[in-house]
Amino acid sequence: MPDYPHLGWNPAPGSPAAILALQTKLSTSAAALGTAHRLVDQLLGESTYWRGEAADAFRSALDGDLPRYLRNAHRSVSKAASHLRRWHDDLVGHQATARRYDTQAKLDRTALTKAEAGYDRLRSAPDTTEPELLAAAEAVTKAREALESVRRLARELEETHRAEAGRVAKGLEGATGRLAPQEPGVLDEVLRWVDEDLGDFLSDVSAVAGFLALVIGPFFPPAGLALLFVATGASIGALALHATDSRIQKSMKDGFTKGEFDADFWDSTVTLTGDALGSVPGVAAIAHGAKSATAAVHAAGAIGDSAAAMTAVRAGSDSFVIGAKSAMNGMREVENPLTAWALQHTSDPVQKAVKYALPGAGVGTVATHYGPWSDDQTVSDSATAVDGGRAVLDDGPSSAAKAAHAWASLTR
């Protein structure tokens, strides 16, 4: 049965649900591409403070065509998503109009059937007068014209639908043709990278930004604080992506249900643990910011006229930023209690060396993700072991101490 049985054909073919699903997926990819491009740009700028072979390998992996591909792909996919969104909205409208025409066609067809039956009945009746027969014939003509009129409107709708579909197709071609990388398969590779590697990249961003904050912070406190927010924000994003990654979920499930504690299991465990520990300062800063914002909104008096409400919103927004910054600054001063205890009787240079060595080892494992050794399984397993050790010796105790400090401050 056709979608519009009373018209006899479908003047507005297409699936709004399928188009909306694709548009949503493209919008998500565009947002991820934009985030990745901004982080690459920011890290390339901040990494000038970082020296050595690992720094050179990291910069060479990020520099070159990657930022341009990410920028162009972000614009391309964003434009494609915008075209699809408009097409979805137009299609919904066209199909609503087509259904209305189909309903009218049903009424007109019913009227035509009734008029034709009346004409046939009068024509076969022996006592029918000429005026009655002419009136019945006119009723048939009017009913037929009404049906043809609505069918004509449906054909006009079909032409409009076809023309707009052509414009959307040209818009999509322009979005991918002029902005996306022209080399065959490069855009596919970029989108595949977003789907498969963005979580790992954000983990790397967190490690590098955290190390740079440690190095730069004493000399440029505002830059150090900004890098701490980048590090924790990247960890939160990485945790969200890794926790929903089907490959990581499978390796963790196989480990706990089948006893398959292989390299994939430990890599997934260390990855999720590192992301979770790196997210602790960010979550704490958000909690402090929310507490400060709530207090400010209540103090400003959110209940009242629109001017009072706007004042409360501004006060809440400003207080959120101040509270988050204050909490992050406080956590920045918290030392690793494990290394502080273990090194309490050592000299100051030794303590400083260990303080920088543990985060620096994390940056070293980041470097193994780029360059010729990125596919070496032995190197990958060694990096996982180093990151696992860091989680036990540095990230774990530090995050626990920072969480305790933040909780004490939050509950005062």
N, C-alpha and C positions, 0 to 999 in steps of 0.2 A: 504494500500500500504506500502511495507517495506521502510525503510529509504534509502536503496540502491537497487532500483528495478532491475538494470541491472546485479548486482551480485547475487541477489536473497535472500540475508540475510544481517544482520547487523554485521560486524566483530568487531565493536568497540562500543558496547552499553554504554550508560551513558549520563548524562546531565551535561555538564560543568557549565552551569549557576547555577544549584542547588548546585553543589559541591563548586563553588566559593562563593555562598551566605552562605553556612555553614562554609566555611573556614574564611570568613570575620567575621562572628558572633563569631567563636572560637577565632580569633585574638583579637577582641574587649574584649572578656571575659578574655583572657590571660593578656592583658594590665591592665585591672581593677584589676585582682588578684595580679599582680606584684606591682601595686601602693598600694593596700591595705596592702600587706605584708611589703613593705618598711615603710609605715606609722605606722604600728603596732610596728615594730622593733624600729623605731625612738621614738615613744611615750613611749614605755616601758623603753627606756634608759633615756629619759628626765623626766619621771614621778617620778624618785627617789627623786626629789626636792619637790614633792607634798606629804603631809602627811594628815592623817585623814581617817575616814570611807569611805568617797566618793572616796578617792584615792585608798584605798584597794579594793573597789568594782570594780572600773574601771580597776585596774591592774589584778585582778583575772579574769575578763571577757576577757581580752586580752591575758593573759598568758596561759600556758598549751598547749593544742593541736592545738589551732587556728593558731598560726604562722606557725607551721609545715604543717598543712593542706593547708594553703594559699600558702606556698612555693612550696609544692609538686603539688598542683593543678595548679599553674602557670606553672611549668615545664611541667606537663602532657598536659595541654591544648595547650601550645605553640608547643610542639612536634606534637600533633595531627594536629594542624593547618598547621604546616610545611609539614607533610605528605600529607595532603589534597591539599596543594598548588602545590606540585610536581605532584600529581595525576591529578589535573586539567590541568596542562600544558601538561602532557603526553597524556591525553585524547584528548585535542584539537589537538595535533599533530597526534594522531592515526586516529581521525575522518577526518582530512584533507587528510591524506594518503588514507583512505577508499573512500573518495569522488573522489580522483584522480583515484583510481582503478575502481570505478563505471563508471566514464566517459570513461575510456579506455575500459571497458567491453561493454559499449554501442557501441563504434566504432567497436570493434571486433565482436559483435553480428550482427551489420549491415553488416559488411563485410562477415560474415558467411552466412547470409540470401541471400545476393547478389550472393555469390559463389554457394550456393546450387541451387538457381534459374537458374543460368547459366548452371550448370551441368544438371539439369532436362531438360532444353530447348535443349541442345545439344544431350542428350540421346534420346529424342523423335524425333529429326530431322532425316529424312531418309538419308540425304547426309553428315552426320557428319563422319569425319575420326577418326580412332583409336587414332592418336596422339592428336587431339583436345579433345577427351573425356578423355584421360589420363591427359592432362594439366588441364582440368576443375576439375577432381577428385583431383588432387594435390592441386589446389587452395582451394577446400573445406577442405582438410586435414590441410593445413597451417592455414586457418582461424579458424578451430576448435581448433588447438593446441594453437593459440594465445589467444583465449578466455579461454581455460583451464589454460594457463600460468598465466593470470591475476587473475583468480579465485584461483589458487594455492598460489599466493602472498597474496591474501586476507585471505586465511586460515592461512598462516604463521603470518600475522598481528593479526588475531584473537587469535592465541596461545600466541604471545607476549603480547597482551592486557590482556589475562587471567592471565598470569604469573605475570605481573606487578601489576594487581589488587590484586593478592594473597600476593605479597610483601607489598603492601600498607596496606592490612588488618592486616598482622602480625605486621607492624610498628605501626598501631593504637592500636592494642592489647597490644604491648609492652609499648606504651606511657601511656595508662591508667592502665595497670596491674602492672607496676613496680614503677610508680611514684605517681599515684593518691591514695587517701586513700582507704584502702582495705575493710573497713566496708561497708556493703551494704547501698547504698543511701547517703553516706557521701559526695562524690563528687557532687552528685545532690544537696545536701543541701548547699554546698559551692557556687555552681553556682547560686542557687536560692537566697542565701544571697547577692551575687554580684548584681543580677538583682533587688532585692527588697529593700535591706538595705544599699547598699554602699553609697547612697546619705546621709542618716541619719548618717552613720558612719563618713563621711567626715565633716558633720556639727559638730559632737561631737569632732572630731580632731581639728577643728578650735577653738572651745570654750576652750578646754583644752590647746592647744598650745598658744592661746592668753593670758590665765591666767598665764601660766608658763613664758611667755615672760615678763609679768608685774612683776612677783615675782623675776625672775632670772636676768632680764635686768640690774638693778642697780649694781649688783655684777659682772655679766659676760656679758658685752655689746655685744660681738660677738654672744654668744649663744642666747641672747635675740633677736638680730636682725634676726638670722636664724629662730627662732621660729615664729617671726612675718611673715616671708615669708611663713613658713609652714601653719600658720593660714589663711593667705589670699589666698594662693594657694588652700587649702582645701575648703575654702568658694566658690571660683570660680568653682571648680569641683562639689561641692554640688549643687550650683545654676544651673549648666548645667544639672545635673541629675534630680534634682527636677522639673525644668521647663519643662522637657520632660516626666515626669512621668504621665502616663495616669490617675492614681488614683487622683493625686493632680489636674490635669487639670479638671477632672470630678467634684471634690468637689468645685473647684472655679467656674466652669461654672454653676453648680446647685445653688450655692449661689447667683450669680448675675442674673441668668435667671429665677430661680424658687423660689427665696427667702429662700432657705434652708441654713440659717446661723447657722448650727449645729456645733458640736465639730470638725468634720472633716474639715469643712470650715475654722474655726479659726486656727486649727492646721496647715493646709496648708498655710494660710495667714502668720502666724507667722514664719513658716519654710522658705518660700520664702523671706520674709522681712529680716529675720536674715541672710540668705545667701547673699542677695544683699548688705546689709550694711557691712557684713564682707568682701565682695569682693572689696569695694571701695579703700582701701589702695593698694591692689595688682594691680588694674587697673591703679591707679595713678602712682605707681612705674614703671609699664610697659611703660606708656606714657612718663615718664621722661627718662627712659632708651632708648626708641626709639628716642626721641629728641636728646639726647646726642650722640647716635650712628650715626644718620643722619649727625649731625654737624661734627663728627669725620671723617666719610667717605668723606664728601665734602672737609674737610681740607687736608686729605691724598691724594686726587686726585684719584677717582675711575676710571677715564677714562685714559687709557694708556695701557702699556703692562701688561702681566700676573703678573709680580712681583709687580707692582704698585697696581694692583687689590687685590692681596693677602694682601698687607700691609694695604690697605683700609679696607678689611674685618676684619683683626685682630684688627685694631684700632676701628672699629665700635663695635665689640664684647666686647672689653675691656671697651669702653665707655658706652655701654649699662649696664653692670654690675655696674660700678661706679655710673652712673646716677640713677639706680634703688635703689641702697643702700643709696645714698644720700637722695633721696626722702623719702624712708622709715624711715631713721633716723630723718628727719625733721618732718614727721607726728607723730613719736613716742613721740615727745615733746609736741604735741598739747593736751591740756587738754579738758575735757568735759565742754563746756561753761555753760550748765544748772546747773550742780552740783557746778561748780566754783562760779556761781552767787548765788545759794541758800545757799552755805556754807561759803560765804565770811566773815561772822562775827563769825564763829565758830573757835574752837581751831585747831591746827595742827593735833593732834591725831584723832580728829573727821573726819577731811578731809581725812586723810589717811585711816581711817576705811571704809569710804564710797567708796573711790577709789578702795579698794580691795574687798569690799562686793558685789558690783554690778557684776563684772566679776566672783567672786566666786560663786554667785548665779547661774550663767550660768553653772559652773562646777557641781554644785549640781544637776541641772536638767539633766546633762549628766549622772550622777550616777543613776538616775531613769530609764534609758534605759537598765540597766544591773542588773542582780540579780533577786531575787524572786518578786520584785515589778514591773518588766518590763511590765507585762500584766495587771496591775491594772489600770482600766480606770480612777478612781478618782485621782490616782497619776499622770497619764498621763495628765489629764485635768489641774491639779494644776501646772504641769511643763510648760504646754502651757501658762497658765496665767502668770507665773513668767517670761518666755521668752518674752511674749508680753510686760510686764512692763519694762523689761530691754531694749527692743527695743525703747520704748518711752523715758525712762529716761537716758539711757546710750549709746547704740549703735547708735541710730538715731542722737542725737546731736553731738556725737563724730565723726561719719562718715561725717556729714555735715561740721563740722569744719575742719576735715582733708582734705576733698575734696576742700574746699575753700582755704586752705593753699597750697595744691598741685597745684590748678589752678593758684593762684597768682604767684607761683614760675615758673610754666610752661610758663606763658605768659610774663615773664620779657624780 
